[in-house]
């Protein structure tokens, strides 16, 4: 992967619907050259998919929370993670260092729904306890970044 591939990735992260011609104009390549590079990035697993970014509130998911999951001494992390993946309210699951084994992002419609979800989480075999933080507002989320942008910001 070279600097042009990184530029293409950054452009796609900013606008996944950009045409190859648009991308080519941004990075100084022909549409066919961009098409070939994107195909290679997809087949190598660098680009894993494309999706729509949806405002959760506009689809009725007004409550977001971060839930720390403490796994019991006899619990199996892989089994707990598999059970978490089966809950549609769990949007993301991160294995973390510290007291908790996982932190999950949960999105639901109401606080009552959050309460029900927390009961379901606590009933998962291997979950000892949970620690919940309710999100009051989201300042930013899912912003694209790259190693180059991060290095430039650090200077």
Secondary structure, DSSP 4 states (H G I P E B T S, - for coil): --HHHHHHHHHHHH-TT--HHHHHHHHT--HHHHHHHHHHHHHTTSS--------GGGGT--EEEEEEEEEPTT--HHHHHHHHHT-TTEEEEEE-SSS-SEEEEEEESSHHHHHHHHHHHHTSTTEEEEEEEE-S--S--S----HHHHHHHH-
